[in-house]
Amino acid sequence: IMYFMIGYNSDPDRFFILYAIVLLAIFASESTGYIISAAAGDNRAVAFALAPVATIPLMLFAGLLLNLDSTPPYFIWLENISYLRWAFEAAMINEWRSDILVTTNCTAQLCFFNGTTVLESFSFDTSTDTIGIN
């Protein structure tokens, strides 16, 4: 219900693609939790200490908090292994690909006229279909 209340694209294909993206991100998050739990063993204090160390860098380099072009070269590997980055990029491409925005008298510092400019502002590669969404 929230998907349609927010005003996302009303195409059912895009809704189910986003649903699948979120589901896969949940599975990856659960797997990270299992890895941390297995590494900590029976010691809960170690697990609580390892969880932020493992997840905060993945969140930081997902593309929402830090633009992908702003990532220092020595942290590119974190950007590439972040399942949150790939889920965020897939969700953004799913929502914004081939959308035309109606903006007439834009006086803001940054104006978006179509979905491609939105994706390029996040430094997502729109030239190729890298994640399998047509």
C-alpha positions in Angstrom: 0.0 0.0 0.0 2.8 2.4 0.9 4.4 1.9 -2.6 1.4 3.4 -4.3 0.7 6.0 -1.6 4.2 7.4 -2.1 3.6 7.9 -5.8 6.1 5.5 -7.2 5.6 4.2 -10.7 2.3 2.4 -10.9 3.5 -0.2 -13.3 3.0 -3.7 -11.6 6.2 -4.9 -13.1 8.2 -2.2 -11.3 6.4 -2.9 -8.0 7.3 -6.6 -8.1 10.9 -5.9 -9.2 11.3 -3.6 -6.2 9.7 -6.2 -4.0 12.3 -8.8 -5.2 15.1 -6.3 -4.7 14.0 -5.6 -1.1 13.6 -9.3 -0.5 17.1 -10.1 -1.7 18.6 -7.3 0.4 16.8 -8.8 3.4 18.3 -12.2 2.7 21.8 -10.6 2.4 21.3 -8.7 5.6 20.3 -11.9 7.4 23.3 -13.7 6.0 25.6 -11.0 7.4 23.9 -11.4 10.8 24.5 -15.2 10.6 28.2 -14.6 9.8 28.7 -12.2 12.7 26.9 -14.6 15.0 29.1 -17.5 13.9 32.2 -15.4 14.3 31.3 -14.4 17.8 30.3 -17.8 19.0 28.5 -17.8 22.3 29.8 -14.3 23.3 27.0 -11.8 22.8 29.3 -8.8 23.7 31.6 -9.7 20.8 28.6 -10.0 18.4 27.2 -6.6 19.5 30.7 -5.1 18.9 31.1 -6.7 15.5 27.7 -5.8 14.1 28.3 -2.1 13.7 31.9 -2.7 12.4 30.5 -4.9 9.7 27.4 -3.0 8.7 28.3 0.8 9.0 30.9 0.7 6.2 28.4 -1.1 3.9 25.8 1.5 4.6 28.2 4.4 4.2 29.4 3.2 0.7 25.9 2.2 -0.5 25.5 5.4 -2.5 22.9 7.2 -0.5 25.1 8.8 2.2 28.2 9.2 0.1 28.0 9.7 -3.7 29.8 7.0 -5.6 32.1 9.5 -7.3 33.2 10.8 -3.8 34.5 7.4 -2.7 38.2 7.5 -2.1 40.1 5.1 -4.4 41.3 2.9 -1.5 37.7 2.2 -0.4 36.3 1.2 -3.8 36.4 -2.4 -2.7 33.9 -1.6 0.1 31.6 0.0 -2.4 31.8 -3.1 -4.6 31.1 -5.6 -1.9 28.2 -3.6 -0.3 25.0 -5.5 -1.0 23.2 -2.4 0.2 24.8 -0.4 -2.7 23.6 -2.9 -5.3 20.1 -3.0 -3.8 19.9 0.8 -3.7 21.2 1.1 -7.2 18.8 -1.5 -8.5 15.9 0.1 -6.7 16.8 3.6 -8.1 17.2 2.3 -11.7 13.9 0.4 -11.4 12.1 3.6 -10.3 13.8 6.2 -12.4 14.7 4.6 -15.7 12.9 6.2 -18.6 10.8 8.5 -16.4 10.2 12.0 -17.7 9.8 14.6 -14.9 7.7 17.7 -15.6 9.7 20.7 -14.3 8.9 24.0 -15.9 10.1 27.0 -13.8 12.9 25.4 -11.9 14.8 27.9 -9.8 16.6 25.4 -7.6 20.3 24.9 -7.7 19.8 21.3 -9.1 16.9 20.5 -11.4 16.0 17.1 -12.7 14.2 16.9 -16.0 14.2 13.1 -16.5 15.1 9.9 -14.7 18.5 9.7 -16.3 19.6 12.9 -14.6 18.4 11.6 -11.3 20.5 8.4 -11.7 23.5 10.4 -12.9 23.3 12.6 -9.8 23.9 9.5 -7.8 26.8 8.5 -10.1 25.0 5.3 -11.3 26.0 4.0 -14.7 23.0 4.5 -17.0 24.8 3.6 -20.2 24.6 -0.2 -19.8 22.1 -2.6 -18.3 24.5 -3.8 -15.6 22.0 -5.2 -13.2 19.6 -6.9 -15.6 16.7 -4.5 -15.5 15.6 -3.4 -18.9 
